[in-house]
Amino acid sequence: MPILFIGHGSPMNAIEDTDYSRAWAVVARSLPKPKAILCVSAHWQTAGTRVTVMEKPKTIHDFYGFPPALSEKQYPAPGSPELARMTQEIMREAHVELDLEWGLDHGAWSVLCQMYPKADVPVVQLSLDEGKPPAFHYDLGRELRGLRKKGVLIIGSGNVVHNLREMAWEDTAFDWALEFDAKVKDLILTGDHKAIIEYAKLGRSARLAVPTLEHYLPLLYTLGARTRRTA
């Protein structure tokens, strides 16, 4: 299976017909149907690394200030205890705990409900260890590579640029946001994963685009799972 990093943007993409929601649906139709999905979402940070193991994960509405229709949206995809335990076994860089409490947060289901609206593909979530640096998360992504050969679609759901304190509410963007987005794209295309991991060295645009790590780290998982090249 391929791997995907998706900028999930606003939760409203789950219930609105937007350029983004349409693009996600198009991508899903272009891929072989996965046997299961492993999603790393920006919205699940834990002390240590955890993976959901329940058979029926709940839909988590981890937001506020949106229309009732969004809070009523459900995504009843099954879980996969088998994939959860497989993930636990193959990850050597971290002690992975099995989790029965979390479910699917909006970083996962707001994207997946547009990609697989029938909710017929099992989904598990892998958490972000809030105490670890970017290189650690990249290395964990490398350990997940083998799942791709087993028909598992690995999705990182976050955003390359995520600074809610500095928002351009009109149909435009700040120069620093465009600069950093373009810079990361170029680094991905040239395979310079080391520079992406060490993003803080990329200057002012990086500091503004990534004020906190949680939305950036899912990208590192997908890059790690993409290649055998050393960072």
LUMDRENPA-94615 format. One line per 10 residues: number of its first residue (from 1); their letters; for each residue x, y, z of N, C-alpha, C. Coordinates in steps of 0.1 Angstrom, whole numbers. Example, Ala and Ser with C-alpha at 12.3 -4.5 7.8 and 13.67 -1.06 7.14 Angstrom:
BEGIN
1> AS> 132 -57 78 123 -45 78 132 -33 78; 128 -22 71 137 -11 71 129 0 79
***
This chain:
BEGIN
1> MPILFIGHGS> 8 -12 0 0 0 0 9 12 0; 4 23 -6 11 36 -4 9 42 10; 14 53 12 12 61 24 7 74 21; 0 80 31 -6 94 28 -3 103 40; 0 115 37 0 126 47 -11 135 42; -21 138 51 -32 146 47 -33 158 57; -34 170 51 -36 182 59 -51 183 61; -55 180 74 -70 178 76 -77 191 77; -70 202 81 -77 215 81 -89 216 90; -99 223 87 -111 224 95 -119 212 96
11> PMNAIEDTDY> -125 209 108 -133 197 109 -146 198 100; -149 210 96 -161 211 87 -159 204 74; -147 200 70 -145 192 58 -152 179 59; -155 175 71 -162 162 72 -176 162 67; -182 174 67 -197 174 63 -199 184 52; -189 191 47 -191 200 36 -184 195 23; -190 199 12 -184 196 -1 -174 207 -4; -161 204 -2 -150 213 -4 -140 208 -14; -131 216 -18 -120 211 -27 -112 200 -20; -110 201 -7 -103 192 1 -110 179 2
21> SRAWAVVARS> -123 179 6 -130 167 8 -132 159 -5; -133 166 -16 -134 160 -29 -121 153 -33; -110 160 -30 -97 155 -33 -94 142 -25; -98 142 -12 -96 130 -4 -104 118 -10; -116 121 -14 -124 110 -20 -118 105 -33; -112 114 -41 -106 110 -54 -93 101 -51; -86 105 -41 -74 97 -37 -78 83 -33; -88 82 -25 -92 69 -20 -97 60 -32; -104 66 -41 -108 58 -53 -96 53 -62; -85 60 -61 -74 57 -69 -65 46 -63
31> LPKPKAILCV> -68 43 -51 -60 33 -43 -66 19 -43; -59 9 -41 -65 -4 -38 -72 -3 -24; -83 -10 -22 -90 -9 -10 -81 -15 1; -78 -8 12 -69 -13 22 -76 -24 31; -68 -33 36 -74 -43 45 -77 -36 59; -69 -26 62 -71 -18 74 -63 -5 73; -66 4 82 -59 17 82 -53 20 95; -40 24 95 -34 29 107 -32 44 106; -39 52 115 -39 66 114 -31 72 125; -22 81 122 -15 89 132 -21 103 131
41> SAHWQTAGTR> -28 107 142 -35 120 141 -28 130 151; -28 143 147 -23 153 155 -30 155 168; -42 149 169 -51 152 180 -51 141 191; -41 132 191 -40 123 202 -25 123 206; -23 130 217 -10 131 223 -10 124 237; 0 116 239 0 108 252 14 108 258; 15 104 270 28 101 277 31 87 273; 41 85 264 44 72 258 36 71 245; 37 59 239 30 56 227 19 46 229; 7 49 223 -4 40 225 -11 37 212
51> VTVMEKPKTI> -17 26 211 -25 22 199 -39 17 203; -49 21 196 -63 17 199 -65 2 196; -71 -5 205 -72 -19 204 -87 -24 204; -96 -14 206 -110 -18 207 -116 -23 194; -127 -31 195 -133 -36 182 -142 -25 176; -148 -17 185 -157 -6 180 -153 7 185; -144 14 179 -139 27 184 -150 37 183; -151 46 193 -161 56 193 -157 68 185; -166 76 180 -163 88 173 -162 99 183; -150 105 184 -147 116 193 -149 129 187
61> HDFYGFPPAL> -157 138 193 -160 151 188 -151 161 197; -139 162 194 -129 169 202 -127 183 196; -138 191 196 -138 205 191 -150 212 197; -151 225 195 -163 232 200 -165 244 191; -177 250 191 -180 262 183 -184 259 169; -187 247 166 -191 243 152 -206 239 152; -213 239 140 -227 236 140 -230 222 145; -243 220 151 -247 208 156 -245 196 147; -246 198 134 -245 187 124 -232 180 125; -221 188 128 -208 182 130 -207 174 142
71> SEKQYPAPGS> -212 179 153 -212 171 166 -220 159 165; -230 158 156 -238 147 155 -233 136 145; -223 140 138 -217 131 128 -210 119 135; -213 107 130 -207 95 135 -199 88 124; -188 81 128 -181 73 118 -178 60 124; -188 50 122 -188 38 129 -179 27 123; -167 31 119 -157 21 113 -153 11 124; -151 -2 121 -147 -11 131 -132 -9 134; -128 -13 146 -114 -13 149 -107 -26 144; -95 -28 148 -88 -40 145 -78 -44 156
81> PELARMTQEI> -82 -52 165 -73 -56 176 -61 -64 170; -63 -70 159 -52 -78 152 -41 -68 148; -45 -57 141 -36 -47 136 -29 -40 148; -37 -37 159 -31 -30 170 -20 -39 176; -22 -52 178 -12 -60 184 0 -62 174; -3 -63 162 8 -64 152 17 -51 153; 10 -39 154 18 -27 155 26 -27 168; 20 -32 179 28 -32 191 40 -41 190; 39 -52 183 50 -62 181 61 -57 173; 58 -50 162 68 -46 153 76 -33 157
91> MREAHVELDL> 71 -26 166 77 -13 170 87 -16 182; 100 -14 179 111 -17 188 116 -5 195; 114 7 189 120 19 194 111 25 206; 99 19 207 90 24 218 83 12 224; 80 14 237 71 4 243 56 9 241; 49 2 233 36 6 228 25 -1 237; 17 8 243 6 3 251 -7 2 243; -14 -9 246 -27 -11 240 -38 -2 247; -46 5 240 -55 15 245 -70 11 242; -78 11 253 -92 8 251 -101 20 254
101> EWGLDHGAWS> -95 32 256 -103 44 260 -105 54 249; -96 55 239 -96 66 230 -107 65 220; -104 60 208 -114 59 197 -108 66 185; -117 73 177 -112 80 165 -115 95 167; -105 103 168 -107 117 169 -109 124 156; -112 137 155 -115 143 143 -104 144 133; -91 143 138 -80 142 128 -81 129 120; -87 119 125 -89 107 117 -103 106 110; -114 108 117 -127 105 111 -131 116 102; -127 128 104 -131 139 94 -126 137 80
111> VLCQMYPKAD> -114 130 80 -108 127 67 -114 114 61; -114 104 70 -118 90 66 -133 90 61; -142 98 67 -156 97 63 -158 102 49; -148 110 44 -149 114 30 -142 104 21; -132 97 26 -124 88 18 -132 74 17; -137 70 28 -144 57 29 -157 59 36; -167 65 30 -179 69 36 -187 57 41; -185 45 36 -193 33 41 -187 29 55; -176 34 59 -170 30 72 -168 15 73; -163 10 62 -162 -5 61 -148 -10 61
121> VPVVQLSLDE> -138 -1 64 -124 -4 66 -120 -3 80; -115 -13 86 -110 -12 101 -100 -1 102; -101 6 114 -92 17 116 -86 16 130; -73 18 132 -67 20 145 -60 33 145; -58 39 156 -50 51 158 -38 48 166; -27 55 162 -14 54 169 -12 68 175; -8 69 188 -7 82 194 7 88 192; 8 101 195 21 108 194 26 109 209; 38 105 211 44 106 224 49 121 226; 42 128 234 44 142 236 57 146 242
131> GKPPAFHYDL> 65 136 247 77 139 253 89 136 245; 87 132 232 98 128 223 100 138 212; 113 139 207 116 148 196 112 143 183; 113 152 172 109 148 159 116 135 154; 129 134 156 136 122 151 130 109 156; 126 109 168 120 97 174 107 93 166; 99 102 162 87 99 155 90 94 141; 100 100 135 104 95 122 109 81 122; 117 78 133 122 64 134 110 54 137; 100 58 144 88 49 146 81 47 132
141> GRELRGLRKK> 81 57 124 75 55 111 82 45 103; 96 45 104 104 35 97 100 21 101; 97 19 114 93 6 119 80 1 114; 71 11 109 58 7 104 58 2 90; 70 4 83 70 1 68 64 -13 65; 67 -23 73 63 -36 70 48 -38 69; 40 -29 76 26 -30 75 20 -28 61; 27 -20 53 23 -17 40 22 -29 31; 31 -39 34 30 -51 26 19 -60 30; 13 -57 41 1 -65 46 -12 -59 43
151> GVLIIGSGNV> -12 -49 34 -24 -43 30 -29 -32 39; -20 -26 47 -24 -16 57 -21 -2 50; -31 7 50 -28 20 46 -25 29 58; -13 35 57 -8 43 68 -11 58 64; -18 65 73 -22 79 71 -17 87 83; -10 98 79 -6 108 89 -16 120 87; -23 124 97 -32 135 96 -28 147 105; -24 158 98 -20 169 106 -20 182 97; -10 190 97 -9 201 88 6 205 88; 11 208 76 25 213 75 26 227 82
161> VHNLREMAWE> 16 235 80 15 249 86 3 249 95; 6 252 108 -5 252 118 -2 262 129; -7 273 127 -6 284 137 -19 291 139; -27 287 148 -40 293 149 -40 307 155; -29 311 160 -28 325 165 -25 335 154; -20 330 143 -17 338 132 -25 333 120; -37 337 119 -46 332 108 -50 343 98; -49 340 86 -54 348 75 -68 343 71; -78 350 76 -92 345 75 -98 347 61; -91 355 52 -96 357 39 -89 346 30
171> DTAFDWALEF> -92 346 17 -87 335 8 -73 339 4; -64 338 14 -50 341 11 -42 335 22; -29 338 23 -20 332 33 -9 342 35; -3 341 47 9 349 50 21 344 42; 30 353 39 42 350 31 50 339 37; 51 339 51 59 329 58 52 315 57; 39 315 57 32 302 55 34 296 42; 33 304 31 36 300 18 50 295 16; 59 303 22 74 300 21 77 286 27; 72 284 39 75 271 46 68 260 39
181> DAKVKDLILT> 56 261 35 49 251 28 56 246 15; 61 256 8 69 253 -4 82 247 -1; 88 251 9 101 246 13 100 231 17; 90 228 25 88 214 29 85 205 17; 77 210 8 74 203 -4 86 200 -12; 95 210 -14 108 208 -21 116 197 -14; 117 198 -1 125 188 6 119 174 5; 106 173 5 100 160 3 104 154 -11; 103 163 -21 106 158 -35 120 155 -37; 129 161 -30 144 158 -31 148 147 -21
191> GDHKAIIEYA> 139 143 -12 142 133 -3 151 137 9; 151 150 12 160 155 23 152 154 36; 151 142 41 143 140 53 150 146 65; 163 146 65 170 152 77 166 166 79; 165 174 68 162 188 69 147 190 74; 138 181 70 124 181 75 124 178 90; 131 168 94 132 165 108 137 177 116; 148 183 111 154 194 118 148 207 113; 135 208 112 128 219 106 131 232 113; 135 232 126 137 245 133 149 252 127
201> KLGRSARLAV> 157 245 120 169 252 114 165 259 101; 153 258 97 148 264 84 145 279 85; 146 285 97 145 299 98 131 304 104; 129 317 101 117 323 107 104 317 102; 103 313 90 91 307 85 87 294 92; 98 287 95 95 274 102 90 277 116; 96 287 123 92 290 137 77 294 137; 73 302 127 59 306 127 50 295 122; 54 287 113 45 276 108 44 265 117; 53 262 126 53 251 135 56 256 149
211> PTLEHYLPLL> 46 263 155 48 268 169 48 257 179; 40 246 176 39 234 184 40 222 175; 44 211 180 48 200 171 37 191 167; 25 191 174 16 180 172 11 178 157; 9 189 150 4 188 136 15 185 126; 27 187 130 38 184 121 43 170 122; 42 164 134 48 150 136 42 140 127; 28 140 124 23 129 116 30 129 102; 35 140 97 43 140 85 55 131 86; 62 132 97 74 125 99 72 110 100
221> YTLGARTRRT> 60 106 105 57 91 105 56 86 90; 49 94 82 47 90 68 60 90 60; 69 99 63 82 100 56 90 88 60; 90 85 73 97 73 78 92 60 72; 79 59 71 74 47 65 75 46 50; 80 57 44 81 57 29 94 51 24; 104 52 31 117 49 25 126 41 35; 136 34 29 146 28 37 159 36 39; 159 48 32 170 57 33 172 62 47; 185 64 51 187 69 64 185 84 64
231> A> 180 90 75 177 104 75 190 112 75
***
